[in-house]
Amino acid sequence: MDSRPPNLLLLLTCILHFWQCARGQSSYTIDTVGLSIKPSSTVQSGTPVIIRCQVGVSLDSIPNLTHTFQFTRDDVVIHSSTTIEDLVEYELNPARAADSGNYECRVTVKDKSKASFIQKLDVTGLQTPILHLNKTMPYESEEFIATCSAPEEKGSLIFRFYQTFRSGESQKIKQTAPAGNSSETTLILRVIGDSFLTCDFEINLVSGPRRSNRSEEIPVIVKGLYISPIMNVLPFSNVYEGDVIEVVCKVVSPLKDIAVFLTRDRRILKQAPISLVHRFTAKEGDSGELVCKAEWGNVQKETYHTITVQELFSRPHLMVDPIDIFQGDRLRLTCSVSVYVPERINNDTLQFSIYKDNTQLINAQTYITVADPSKNGNYTCTVQANSHTQTFVKESQTVVVQAKVPVSKPVLTVVGGTLVLGKRFQLLCHSDSGTLPITYTMFGPNRLLETKVVSEEDEWAIFNSSAIYKISDLNNFLCHAKNSQHRTTKTESGQLGRSTNIIEPVSKPVLRVLPNMGDVSEGQDVTLMCSVQRGTPPISFSWYRTNKKDALASQTSMNLEGSHSISSIAGEQQGEYYCMSTNPADEAKQSYIVIIGVKMAGWKKGLIAVFCILLLLALILVIIFKKRLLQFKRKTTVELSVKAANNKVERLSLTQAEVNKDANVTPGIMGKSVWSEHVSGSESDDQNSVTAPEKSEPQYTEVQTKQTDPNRVPVKKGTDTVYSEVRNSKQGVPDQTDGGTVEYAQLNREADHNTDPSNLDDHSNHDDCSVQDGRTDETNCGIVNDDKTADTQNETVLHCQPLN
C-alpha cells in the first residue's frame, strides 16, 4: 500500500505534462524575425562581418521550444542551425567579395515559419593576384607552366594571362575555365625576345562581374631554338628507276635529346638521334616530297626536298577486245608497254605473262579464247625488263572479264492478266534471260513509243497504255529488248490476244415485257427479259421497280440475256420497271424504264357488270315497290269530305271503312273530331279486323269551303280552321295515343261578311291542334283541296293518312 501513492502521483504528473504539451502545440505564434549585419552593410574586403538573426515568439507555457534558423544568400542556403535560443549569429571572417549578396533569415518553430526582411551586404575590393612561372627563359614554342592565384578570395574565379611587349602592346594569351582561387596552366611563347607576363581574375556575382587588378609583371626572355635540320639528297637530279638514292638528315645544335625523322607521304622512312643516312633503290612510285624533321620536346623544325623518279618503261596495259563481251564471242587479251629510255632497256628483253585470278595462263603478250562463264574472272599481265644493272618487273591493272548473257526474246503481257476494253491498262515487257541493263522499247497502235531501262533484278519494264476498243488492236503492240548496242534487237508481238483474259463491258441493256401486248391482265404471268448486245460472260442481270430500292431479282447468266417472271401479276404490281446489267468489267449499265399497266381480270369485270345490273334491278324494284306502296297507302287513307252549304252545314266524309259506332267522338273546335280505326300499310281489306298501327306522325289536311250560291252577294273570303281528329283504337280497348295515328283536318271555307256572329262564335280562334285527355299533340298540318261540284255546292274532302 505504500507504493501506490507515488505511482499515482507519477501518473498524474505525466498526464499533466502531456496536457501541457498538447496545449502548447496550439498556443504559440511567431511575432517577429529580425536580421541585422554588423558592422555595416557595406564593408571593405577582409573586414569581419557578423550576420545576426533574432526571433520573437509568443507562447503559452511551452518549455524548451526549439527554433530552426536558416541563412540564405541570393536564395542559396549558406548556414542552418537549430537551438532553443532566440538569437543566432553567422560570422564572415574575413568577408570577401564572394560574400556580397542579399541575405535572408528564416525561422521555423514546429509547423510555423517566418522570414525576415532581406538585407544586402556589399564587400568591396578584390585581392591582387600572384603570378608564378616555372621558366622565365623558355625557348620559342617551348611549353612552360604558369600559376595565377588569389588565396584570400572565395568563390569561382576566372583567370586570364597576358603578354606585354616592350612596345607596350599587351596581348591576352590564355583564359582558363572558372575554378577556385588558383589556376595552373601551360603557356607557349612563339615570339623571340623580351616580354612581360601578368595575370588577373574575374568573379561573377549576382550584382554583376567584378575584375581584379593585374598581378606584378614577370620579365620573360624567349630564346630562339636553332635545330632546323640539314638534308642532302644524292643524286640531286635525273633519277631513274633502279638508281640508288642517298639521303642525309642532321641537326647542328648543342642541345641534347634531339630526334631526327625522314618521312615521305606521312610515312616514316627512318628515325635517328641528331642525324641519319637513308639509302634506297628508286622505283616508279618513289617520286614525291622528302621531309627531314628535327624534334626537341614539343618543338619541331622541318626541311623539305622533292625527288622525281623517271620510269625506264611504262606500266603494262592489259586490253580486252571486244569491250562488250557476250557469251560465245571471241575474246582477245593483249598486254602492251612503252619504253621511255631505250638506251637502258632493250625491247628484246621484255617478257610478258598473262594471269587469271593470279594463275598464269600464258607467257605471251596476247591471249585469245571464246567467252563463256568459265572464262569470267580477274585478268592481269606482267612485264619483266633487264637493264645494265638490274631486272625490273611491273604488273598491269586488273581487268574484270564478265561475259554478258544475250537478251532472250521478250514476253509481252498485260499486268494482272486481264484487259477490259475501253479502260486504260498496263503492259509488262520481260525477258527471261539477259545481262542487265536491258533496254525495252514499246510500240503501240496509237504510235506509242516509250523506252525503259531495267538495271536491277527487282525492276520491271511496265508501260502505261491508253484504252483500246477492239480486240484486234492487241496485235499491234510490239516490244523490243536489247542489252548491247552492237547486237540484234529481239522483238515480240502477236501474243497478247492468246495470253490475255479480255473482258468486254456490257452494252446498254434492253428490257422487254412478255407477252408483248401492252397492258396485261391481272392473274397473268409476265416475263421481264433483259438483254445486251455484247459483253463478256458471266453477265449479272438485276430487275428493279422505280419505287423500290432493292432489286426484285438478280440472275447471272452465261448468255446475253436473262429473264425474271412475275406469276399471277396483281394490280399493285403495275408501275415502272428497269433492269441493270454488269460483268467482270464492273461497269453497270441501266436500261430505259418500261411501264407495265395491269388491267382488271375478265372475271372481275363480269362480276362487276353482274353486280351493277343486279344493283340497277334492285333500284328499279325499290322504285316500283315504293310507287305501289304509295298507291296502296292512298287507298287505305281515310278520306274526309266536308261540303259547305248555304245553311252552313258541313259534311265530313270518311272514305275509310265505316267508323265503329262505339268509337269515341269528341267534337273539335270549329269542326268535328272523328277517331277512326286506321291500319298501316300492311293492313288487310277486312275492315272489321283491327291491327295495332305503326306509330306515325299526324298529318293535317286543309279543307276549303267555297260559296255554293253564285248569286249571293260576294263576301270577304276567309279561312276557318276545323280540326278533325281521327284515332284508331280497338273497341273496348282504351285509347293509346302513343301507338295510334292522329290525323287533323283543317277546313277552310269562305264565308260572307253577313254570317251570323253566333256562327262565328262556334269557330273559336284556336290555331292549335285539339287537346285530347289533357294532352297536346303537335303536328304539321298540310292542306289538300279537292274540289267536287255537286249541284251548286262545293265539297272539300279531308284526306287523313299517316306520315311515313
C-alpha positions in Angstrom: 0.0 0.0 0.0 2.9 2.4 0.5 3.9 2.2 -3.2 0.5 3.2 -4.7 0.6 6.9 -3.8 3.9 7.5 -5.6 2.7 5.6 -8.7 -0.5 7.6 -8.8 1.4 10.9 -8.4 3.7 9.9 -11.3 0.8 9.1 -13.5 -0.9 12.5 -12.7 2.4 14.2 -13.5 2.7 12.5 -16.9 -0.9 13.4 -17.7 -0.3 17.0 -16.7 2.8 17.1 -18.8 1.1 15.7 -21.9 -1.8 18.0 -21.4 0.6 21.0 -21.3 2.4 19.7 -24.4 -0.8 19.2 -26.2 -2.0 22.7 -25.1 1.4 24.2 -26.2 1.1 22.9 -29.8 -1.7 25.2 -30.5 -0.7 28.0 -28.2 2.2 29.8 -29.8 2.9 32.3 -32.6 6.0 33.8 -34.2 5.8 37.5 -33.8 9.0 38.8 -35.5 12.1 37.7 -37.2 14.9 40.3 -37.4 18.1 40.2 -39.4 21.0 42.6 -39.0 24.5 42.9 -40.4 27.4 44.2 -38.3 29.4 46.4 -38.5 27.7 47.6 -41.7 26.0 46.5 -44.9 28.9 47.8 -46.9 32.5 46.8 -45.8 35.9 46.5 -47.3 37.2 43.2 -48.3 38.9 41.5 -45.4 36.6 43.0 -42.7 35.0 40.6 -40.3 31.2 40.7 -40.6 28.5 39.3 -38.3 25.1 38.5 -39.5 22.6 38.3 -36.6 19.1 36.7 -36.7 16.7 37.0 -33.8 13.2 35.7 -33.4 10.3 36.7 -31.2 7.7 34.0 -30.2 4.6 34.4 -28.1 3.7 31.1 -26.4 1.7 29.6 -23.6 4.0 27.8 -21.2 5.8 25.6 -23.7 9.2 24.6 -22.2 12.3 24.3 -24.2 10.8 25.5 -27.5 13.3 24.9 -30.3 13.9 27.3 -33.3 15.5 26.4 -36.6 17.4 29.2 -38.2 18.3 29.2 -41.9 20.5 31.8 -43.5 20.4 32.2 -47.3 22.4 34.4 -49.7 20.7 35.1 -53.0 18.2 32.2 -52.3 21.1 29.8 -51.6 21.3 28.2 -48.1 24.7 29.1 -46.5 24.0 28.2 -42.9 21.4 26.4 -40.8 21.1 25.9 -37.1 18.6 24.5 -34.6 18.6 25.8 -31.0 16.3 26.8 -28.1 17.9 30.2 -28.2 16.1 33.0 -29.9 19.3 34.5 -31.3 21.8 33.1 -33.8 24.9 34.8 -35.3 26.7 33.8 -38.6 30.2 35.2 -38.9 32.1 36.1 -42.1 35.7 36.5 -41.0 37.1 37.9 -43.2 34.4 39.0 -45.6 35.3 38.8 -49.3 33.7 39.9 -52.5 32.1 36.5 -52.9 30.2 37.1 -49.7 28.3 40.0 -51.3 24.6 39.4 -51.9 21.1 39.6 -50.5 20.8 37.8 -47.1 17.6 36.5 -45.5 16.9 34.6 -42.3 14.0 32.1 -42.0 13.0 30.8 -38.6 10.9 27.7 -38.3 9.1 26.8 -35.0 7.4 23.4 -35.2 4.9 23.7 -38.0 5.2 27.5 -38.4 7.7 29.5 -40.3 8.5 33.1 -40.9 11.2 35.0 -42.8 13.0 38.3 -42.1 13.4 41.2 -44.4 16.2 41.0 -46.9 19.4 42.7 -46.0 22.1 43.4 -48.7 25.8 43.0 -48.0 28.3 44.7 -50.3 32.0 43.7 -49.8 34.2 46.0 -51.9 37.7 45.3 -53.2 39.5 42.3 -54.6 42.8 40.8 -53.8 45.6 41.4 -56.3 46.6 38.0 -57.8 50.0 36.4 -57.6 51.7 35.0 -60.8 54.3 32.3 -60.7 56.3 30.8 -63.7 58.4 27.7 -63.7 60.6 29.1 -66.5 61.5 32.7 -67.3 63.8 31.9 -70.3 61.9 29.4 -72.4 62.8 28.6 -76.0 60.4 29.5 -78.7 57.4 27.2 -78.8 58.5 25.6 -75.6 55.9 24.8 -73.1 56.2 26.0 -69.5 53.9 26.3 -66.5 52.3 29.5 -65.2 50.2 29.7 -62.0 47.9 32.6 -61.0 46.3 32.6 -57.6 44.3 34.8 -55.2 44.4 32.7 -51.9 42.3 35.1 -49.9 39.4 35.1 -52.3 36.3 32.9 -52.3 34.1 31.5 -55.0 34.7 30.6 -58.6 37.4 32.7 -60.3 38.2 33.1 -64.0 42.0 33.8 -64.6 43.5 35.5 -67.6 47.2 35.6 -68.7 48.7 38.5 -70.7 52.0 39.1 -72.5 53.2 42.6 -72.7 55.9 43.5 -75.3 58.5 46.3 -74.9 56.5 48.3 -77.3 53.8 48.5 -74.7 51.3 46.3 -76.6 49.5 43.9 -74.3 48.1 40.6 -75.6 45.9 38.1 -73.9 47.4 34.7 -74.5 45.1 32.4 -72.5 42.0 32.3 -70.3 41.2 29.4 -68.0 37.8 27.9 -67.1 36.1 29.0 -63.9 37.9 27.4 -60.9 38.7 28.1 -57.3 41.1 30.8 -56.1 44.1 29.4 -58.1 44.7 28.3 -61.7 47.7 26.4 -63.2 48.1 26.2 -67.0 50.6 25.6 -69.7 51.9 28.6 -71.8 53.7 28.6 -75.2 55.5 31.7 -76.4 56.5 31.8 -80.1 57.8 35.4 -80.4 61.6 35.5 -79.8 62.7 38.3 -77.5 61.9 40.0 -74.2 58.4 40.5 -72.8 56.4 40.6 -69.6 53.7 38.2 -68.3 50.9 39.2 -65.9 47.5 37.8 -64.8 44.2 38.9 -63.3 40.9 37.3 -62.4 37.2 37.9 -62.6 34.4 36.9 -60.2 30.8 36.7 -61.3 28.3 37.9 -58.7 24.5 38.3 -58.8 25.0 42.0 -58.9 27.4 41.7 -61.9 31.0 40.6 -62.7 34.0 42.2 -60.9 37.6 42.2 -62.1 40.7 42.4 -60.0 43.9 44.3 -60.6 46.7 42.7 -62.6 49.5 40.9 -60.9 53.0 42.1 -60.8 54.8 41.8 -64.2 57.4 39.0 -64.6 60.0 39.5 -67.3 60.4 36.6 -69.8 63.1 36.1 -72.4 62.1 33.8 -75.3 65.2 32.2 -76.8 65.4 31.1 -80.4 65.7 27.3 -81.0 68.1 26.6 -83.8 67.5 23.0 -84.6 66.5 23.2 -88.2 67.8 20.1 -89.9 70.1 19.9 -93.0 69.1 17.4 -95.7 71.3 16.3 -98.7 70.0 14.0 -101.5 72.3 12.2 -104.0 71.9 12.2 -106.9 70.2 15.5 -106.7 68.5 15.3 -110.2 67.9 12.9 -113.2 66.9 10.0 -111.0 65.8 6.9 -113.0 64.3 3.7 -111.9 67.0 1.4 -110.4 69.2 4.3 -109.3 70.4 4.3 -105.6 69.3 7.4 -103.7 71.1 8.5 -100.6 69.5 11.0 -98.1 71.5 12.6 -95.2 69.5 14.4 -92.5 71.2 16.0 -89.5 70.9 18.8 -86.9 73.8 21.0 -85.7 73.0 22.2 -82.2 74.5 21.9 -78.7 71.1 20.7 -77.4 70.7 17.1 -76.5 67.7 14.9 -76.9 67.1 15.9 -80.5 65.4 13.3 -82.7 65.6 13.3 -86.5 62.9 11.8 -88.8 62.8 11.1 -92.6 59.3 10.9 -94.0 57.5 10.7 -97.3 53.8 10.9 -97.8 53.4 10.9 -94.0 55.2 7.6 -93.8 58.4 7.4 -91.7 61.3 6.1 -93.7 63.9 6.3 -90.9 64.5 7.8 -87.4 67.7 8.6 -85.5 69.1 11.0 -82.9 70.9 14.1 -84.1 71.5 12.8 -87.7 70.6 9.9 -90.1 71.6 8.5 -93.5 69.0 6.6 -95.7 69.7 4.7 -98.9 67.1 3.1 -101.2 66.7 2.0 -104.9 64.4 4.3 -106.8 61.2 2.9 -108.1 58.3 4.1 -110.1 56.3 5.1 -107.1 59.1 6.8 -105.2 58.5 10.2 -106.7 57.4 12.8 -104.1 58.4 15.1 -101.3 61.0 14.0 -98.6 60.7 15.6 -95.2 63.6 15.8 -92.7 62.2 16.7 -89.2 64.0 17.6 -86.0 62.1 17.4 -82.7 63.2 18.6 -79.3 60.5 18.3 -76.6 57.4 19.7 -78.2 59.4 21.9 -80.6 59.7 20.8 -84.2 61.7 22.0 -87.2 61.4 20.7 -90.8 63.3 20.7 -94.1 61.8 19.6 -97.5 63.2 18.2 -100.7 61.3 16.9 -103.8 62.6 14.0 -105.9 61.2 12.8 -109.3 62.0 9.2 -110.4 61.8 8.8 -114.2 60.5 5.4 -115.5 62.6 3.4 -117.9 59.4 1.8 -119.3 55.7 2.2 -118.6 53.5 0.1 -116.5 52.0 -2.6 -118.8 48.4 -2.1 -120.0 46.0 -5.1 -120.5 43.3 -4.5 -123.1 40.2 -6.7 -123.7 38.6 -6.9 -127.2 35.7 -6.6 -127.6 34.8 -4.4 -124.7 31.2 -5.5 -124.7 31.7 -9.3 -124.4 28.8 -11.8 -124.7 28.9 -15.5 -124.2 30.1 -17.2 -127.3 32.1 -14.1 -128.5 35.8 -14.4 -129.4 37.8 -12.9 -126.5 41.3 -11.3 -127.1 43.6 -10.1 -124.2 46.6 -8.0 -125.2 49.4 -6.8 -122.9 51.4 -3.7 -124.0 54.2 -1.5 -122.7 56.0 1.7 -123.7 59.8 2.1 -123.3 60.9 5.6 -122.3 64.7 5.1 -122.0 65.7 2.7 -124.8 69.4 3.2 -124.1 68.8 1.5 -120.8 66.1 -1.0 -121.7 66.2 -3.3 -124.8 62.8 -4.3 -126.2 64.1 -7.8 -126.9 64.5 -8.4 -123.2 60.8 -7.7 -122.4 59.0 -10.8 -121.2 55.1 -10.8 -121.0 52.9 -13.1 -118.9 49.0 -13.1 -118.6 47.3 -14.2 -115.4 43.7 -15.1 -114.5 42.9 -14.9 -110.8 46.6 -14.8 -110.0 47.1 -18.0 -112.0 49.4 -17.8 -115.1 47.6 -18.6 -118.3 50.3 -18.0 -120.9 53.8 -16.5 -121.3 52.8 -14.3 -124.2 51.7 -10.8 -125.0 48.3 -12.0 -126.4 45.7 -14.4 -125.1 42.7 -15.5 -127.3 39.7 -17.6 -126.2 35.9 -17.9 -126.5 33.9 -16.2 -123.8 31.8 -18.4 -121.6 31.0 -18.4 -117.9 34.2 -20.3 -117.1 36.3 -17.5 -118.6 34.9 -14.9 -116.3 37.4 -13.6 -113.8 40.1 -11.0 -113.0 42.9 -10.8 -115.5 46.4 -9.1 -115.2 49.7 -9.2 -117.1 53.3 -8.6 -116.1 56.4 -7.4 -117.9 59.9 -8.2 -117.0 62.8 -6.0 -118.3 66.5 -6.1 -117.8 68.8 -3.1 -117.6 72.5 -2.9 -117.3 72.4 -3.3 -113.6 69.2 -4.9 -112.5 65.9 -6.5 -113.5 62.5 -4.8 -113.3 59.1 -6.4 -113.1 55.9 -4.4 -113.5 52.3 -5.5 -113.3 49.3 -4.1 -115.1 46.0 -3.0 -113.7 43.3 -5.7 -113.1 40.8 -6.2 -115.8 37.5 -7.9 -115.0 36.1 -10.1 -117.7 32.4 -10.9 -117.3 30.8 -12.3 -120.4 27.2 -11.0 -120.8 24.2 -13.2 -121.4 22.4 -12.2 -124.6 18.9 -11.0 -124.0 16.2 -13.5 -124.7 13.1 -12.9 -126.7 10.8 -10.7 -124.6 7.4 -11.7 -123.4 4.6 -9.1 -123.6 1.8 -9.5 -121.1 -1.0 -7.4 -119.6 -0.4 -6.5 -116.0 -2.8 -8.5 -113.9 -3.6 -10.8 -116.9 -7.0 -9.1 -117.5 -7.8 -6.4 -120.0 -11.1 -4.5 -120.0 -11.9 -2.9 -123.3 -12.4 0.8 -123.0 -10.2 1.1 -120.0 -6.5 2.1 -119.6 -4.2 -0.8 -118.9 -0.5 -1.6 -118.3 1.8 -3.8 -120.3 4.8 -5.7 -119.0 7.7 -6.5 -121.3 10.1 -9.0 -119.8 13.0 -11.2 -121.0 13.7 -14.4 -119.0 17.5 -14.2 -119.6 19.9 -11.4 -120.4 22.6 -9.5 -118.6 21.5 -6.2 -117.2 20.9 -3.4 -118.1 18.3 -4.3 -120.7 16.6 -1.6 -122.7 12.9 -2.2 -123.5 11.1 -0.2 -126.2 7.3 -0.4 -126.6 5.3 0.4 -129.8 1.5 0.5 -129.9 -1.4 1.1 -132.3 -1.5 4.8 -131.4 2.1 5.2 -132.4 3.2 4.7 -128.8 6.9 4.9 -128.4 8.4 4.6 -124.9 11.7 3.3 -123.6 12.6 1.9 -120.2 16.0 0.7 -119.0 16.0 -2.1 -116.4 19.2 -2.1 -114.3 18.2 -4.0 -111.2 16.9 -7.5 -110.7 13.7 -6.3 -108.9 13.0 -3.7 -111.5 10.3 -4.2 -114.2 9.6 -2.6 -117.6 5.9 -1.6 -117.2 4.3 0.7 -119.8 1.1 2.6 -119.5 -1.3 2.3 -122.4 -4.4 4.1 -123.4 -7.7 2.3 -123.8 -8.5 0.1 -126.8 -11.9 -0.8 -128.0 -11.2 -3.7 -130.4 -9.6 -7.0 -129.6 -7.7 -6.8 -132.9 -5.8 -3.8 -131.6 -3.8 -6.1 -129.2 -1.9 -7.5 -132.2 -0.5 -4.0 -132.9 1.6 -3.9 -129.7 5.3 -4.6 -130.2 8.1 -4.9 -127.6 11.9 -4.6 -128.4 14.6 -5.7 -125.9 18.3 -5.3 -126.2 21.3 -5.2 -123.9 24.0 -4.3 -126.4 24.5 -1.6 -128.9 26.0 -4.0 -131.3 23.6 -6.9 -131.2 20.3 -7.5 -132.8 17.2 -6.4 -131.0 14.7 -9.1 -130.1 11.1 -8.4 -130.8 7.8 -9.9 -129.6 4.4 -9.4 -130.9 1.0 -11.1 -131.5 0.9 -13.0 -128.2 -1.3 -10.6 -126.2 -4.6 -11.9 -127.7 -3.7 -15.5 -126.7 -2.3 -14.8 -123.2 -4.7 -12.1 -122.0 -8.1 -12.5 -120.4 -10.1 -9.9 -122.4 -13.3 -8.6 -120.9 -15.7 -6.6 -123.0 -18.0 -4.4 -120.9 -21.7 -5.0 -121.4 -23.7 -2.7 -123.7 -26.8 -0.8 -122.6 -29.4 -3.4 -121.7 -32.9 -3.6 -123.3 -35.9 -4.5 -121.1 -38.8 -6.3 -122.8 -42.1 -7.5 -121.4 -43.5 -10.8 -122.5 -46.2 -11.2 -123.6 -45.8 -8.0 -125.6 -49.4 -6.8 -125.8 -49.4 -3.5 -124.0 -51.2 -3.7 -120.6 -51.5 -7.1 -119.1 -54.4 -8.5 -117.1 -54.5 -9.4 -113.5 -53.5 -13.0 -112.8 -51.5 -13.3 -116.0 -47.9 -14.5 -115.9 -45.4 -11.8 -117.0 -41.8 -12.3 -118.0 -39.3 -9.4 -117.9 -36.5 -10.1 -120.5 -33.2 -8.1 -120.0 -30.7 -8.5 -122.9 -27.5 -6.9 -124.1 -25.9 -6.9 -127.5 -22.4 -7.5 -126.3 -20.4 -8.3 -123.2 -18.1 -10.9 -121.8 -20.0 -13.5 -119.7 -20.8 -14.2 -117.0 -23.3 -11.3 -117.0 -25.3 -10.4 -114.0 -28.8 -9.1 -114.6 -30.9 -7.3 -111.9 -34.5 -6.1 -112.2 -35.8 -3.1 -110.3 -39.0 -1.2 -109.7 -38.6 2.6 -109.5 -40.4 2.9 -106.2 -38.3 0.2 -104.5 -34.7 0.5 -103.6 -33.8 -3.2 -103.5 -33.7 -5.4 -106.6 -36.7 -7.5 -107.4 -34.5 -10.3 -108.6 -30.9 -11.0 -109.8 -29.6 -13.5 -112.2 -26.1 -14.4 -113.5 -26.1 -15.9 -117.0 -23.5 -17.1 -119.5 -25.8 -15.8 -122.2 -26.5 -12.2 -123.4 -30.0 -12.2 -121.8 -31.7 -13.0 -118.6 -35.4 -13.2 -117.5 -37.5 -12.6 -114.5 -41.0 -14.0 -114.2 -43.9 -12.5 -112.3 -46.5 -15.1 -111.6 -50.1 -14.0 -111.5 -49.4 -10.3 -111.6 -51.6 -8.1 -109.4 -52.9 -4.6 -109.9 -50.5 -3.2 -107.2 -47.6 -4.6 -109.2 -48.1 -2.2 -112.1 -45.6 0.6 -112.5 -42.2 1.5 -113.9 -39.6 -1.2 -114.3 -36.0 -1.3 -115.4 -33.1 -3.7 -115.4 -29.3 -3.4 -114.9 -26.5 -5.5 -116.2 -22.9 -5.9 -115.4 -20.0 -8.3 -115.9 -16.4 -8.7 -114.6 -15.6 -5.3 -116.2 -17.5 -3.8 -113.3 -19.4 -1.3 -115.4 -23.1 -1.4 -114.5 -25.5 -0.3 -117.3 -29.2 0.6 -116.9 -31.9 0.1 -119.4 -34.7 2.5 -120.2 -37.7 2.4 -118.0 -40.6 0.3 -119.1 -44.1 1.0 -117.8 -46.3 -2.1 -117.1 -50.0 -1.4 -116.8 -52.2 -4.1 -115.2 -55.8 -4.4 -116.4 -58.6 -5.8 -114.3 -59.2 -9.5 -114.8 -62.0 -10.6 -117.1 -63.9 -12.4 -114.4 -63.7 -9.4 -112.1 -65.1 -7.2 -114.9 -68.0 -9.7 -115.4 -68.6 -9.8 -111.7 -68.7 -6.1 -111.5 -71.1 -6.0 -114.5 -73.4 -8.5 -112.9 -73.3 -6.6 -109.7 -74.1 -3.4 -111.4 -77.0 -5.0 -113.3 -78.3 -6.5 -110.1 -77.9 -3.2 -108.3 -79.8 -1.5 -111.1 -82.6 -4.0 -111.0 -82.8 -3.7 -107.2 -83.1 0.0 -107.6 -85.8 -0.3 -110.1 -87.7 -2.8 -107.9 -87.4 -0.5 -105.0 -88.8 2.4 -107.0 -91.7 0.3 -108.3 -92.3 -1.0 -104.8 -92.4 2.5 -103.4 -94.9 3.6 -106.0 -97.1 0.6 -105.4 -96.8 1.1 -101.7 -97.7 4.7 -102.0 -100.8 3.9 -104.0 -101.7 1.2 -101.6 -101.4 3.7 -98.7 -103.6 6.2 -100.5 -106.3 3.7 -101.0 -106.3 2.9 -97.3 -106.2 6.5 -96.2 -109.3 7.9 -94.6 -110.8 10.5 -96.8 -112.6 13.3 -95.1 -115.0 15.3 -97.2 -116.6 18.4 -96.0 -119.1 20.1 -98.0 -120.3 23.6 -97.2 -124.0 24.6 -97.8 -125.8 27.8 -97.6 -127.2 26.7 -94.3 -123.6 26.2 -93.3 -124.0 22.5 -92.9 -120.6 20.9 -93.1 -120.4 17.3 -94.0 -117.3 15.3 -93.2 -116.9 12.3 -95.4 -114.6 9.5 -94.5 -113.6 7.3 -97.3 -112.3 4.7 -94.9 -114.5 1.9 -93.8 -117.2 3.0 -91.6 -116.2 4.1 -88.2 -117.2 1.9 -85.5 -120.2 3.3 -83.7 -118.7 2.7 -80.4 -115.7 4.9 -81.2 -115.3 7.9 -79.0 -116.1 11.1 -80.8 -115.0 14.4 -79.5 -116.2 17.5 -81.2 -113.4 19.8 -82.3 -113.1 23.4 -82.3 -114.7 25.0 -85.4 -115.3 21.4 -86.6 -115.7 17.8 -85.8 -113.2 15.4 -84.4 -113.5 11.8 -85.6 -111.5 8.9 -84.3 -111.3 6.2 -86.9 -109.5 2.9 -87.0 -106.6 3.3 -89.2 -104.4 0.5 -90.3 -100.8 0.6 -91.5 -99.5 -0.2 -95.0 -99.9 -3.9 -94.1 -103.5 -3.8 -93.0 -105.9 -6.2 -94.7 -109.1 -5.4 -96.6 -111.1 -6.7 -93.7 -112.4 -3.6 -92.1 -113.6 -5.4 -89.0 -110.2 -6.7 -88.2 -108.2 -4.0 -86.5 -104.4 -4.3 -86.0 -102.0 -2.2 -84.0 -100.9 0.5 -86.3 -97.3 1.6 -86.5 -96.6 4.9 -84.8 -96.6 7.7 -87.3 -96.9 11.4 -87.1 -100.2 13.1 -87.6 -100.8 14.9 -90.9 -103.1 17.9 -91.4 -105.2 18.4 -94.5 -106.8 21.8 -95.2 -110.3 21.7 -96.5 -111.6 24.8 -98.1 -115.3 25.6 -98.5 -116.3 27.7 -101.3 -119.5 29.6 -101.6 -122.2 27.5 -103.3 -124.5 30.2 -104.3 -123.0 32.2 -107.1 -126.0 34.6 -106.9 -125.2 35.7 -103.5 -123.5 38.9 -102.8 -119.8 38.5 -102.7 -118.4 38.3 -99.3 -114.9 38.6 -97.9 -113.1 35.3 -98.2 -111.8 33.9 -95.0 -110.5 30.8 -93.7 -111.9 28.9 -90.8 -110.0 26.1 -89.4 -111.7 23.0 -88.3 -109.7 20.3 -86.7 -110.8 16.7 -87.1 -109.0 14.1 -85.2 -109.2 10.5 -86.1 -107.9 7.9 -83.7 -107.5 4.2 -84.3 -108.5 2.1 -81.5 -110.0 -1.2 -80.7 -113.4 -1.3 -79.4 -113.5 -1.9 -75.8 -109.7 -1.0 -75.5 -108.5 2.3 -74.0 -107.0 4.7 -76.5 -103.2 4.6 -76.7 -102.2 7.8 -78.2 -98.6 6.8 -78.4 -99.2 3.9 -80.7 -102.1 5.3 -82.7 -102.2 7.7 -85.6 -103.9 11.1 -85.2 -104.9 13.0 -88.2 -106.2 16.5 -88.2 -108.2 18.1 -91.0 -108.3 21.8 -91.4 -111.4 23.0 -93.1 -111.1 26.3 -94.9 -114.2 27.9 -96.2 -115.3 31.1 -97.5 -118.0 33.0 -95.6 -119.6 36.2 -96.3 -119.5 39.1 -94.1 -123.1 38.7 -93.2 -122.6 35.4 -91.5 -124.3 35.2 -88.2 -121.9 36.1 -85.4 -123.2 33.2 -83.5 -121.8 31.0 -86.1 -118.5 32.8 -85.8 -118.5 32.1 -82.1 -118.7 28.4 -83.0 -115.4 28.9 -84.8 -113.3 29.9 -82.0 -109.8 31.3 -82.9 -107.9 28.3 -81.7 -104.9 27.8 -84.0 -103.6 24.9 -82.0 -104.4 21.3 -82.6 -107.1 19.6 -80.4 -106.2 18.5 -76.9 -107.4 15.1 -76.0 -107.4 14.0 -72.4 -105.3 16.9 -71.4 -102.5 16.1 -73.9 -101.4 18.2 -76.7 -100.3 16.6 -80.0 -98.2 18.9 -82.0 -98.3 18.1 -85.7 -97.6 19.6 -89.0 -100.7 20.5 -90.8 -101.0 20.0 -94.6 -103.9 21.2 -96.7 -105.3 19.3 -99.6 -108.1 20.8 -101.7 -110.3 18.5 -103.5 -113.0 20.4 -105.4 -116.1 18.5 -106.3 -119.1 20.0 -107.9 -122.4 18.6 -106.7 -125.3 20.7 -107.7 -124.5 24.2 -106.5 -122.4 23.1 -103.6 -118.7 22.8 -103.3 -117.3 19.8 -101.4 -114.0 19.9 -99.7 -112.6 16.4 -98.9 -110.2 15.9 -96.0 -107.8 13.0 -96.6 -106.1 11.7 -93.5 -103.1 9.5 -93.9 -100.1 8.6 -91.8 -96.8 10.3 -92.5 -94.0 8.0 -93.3 
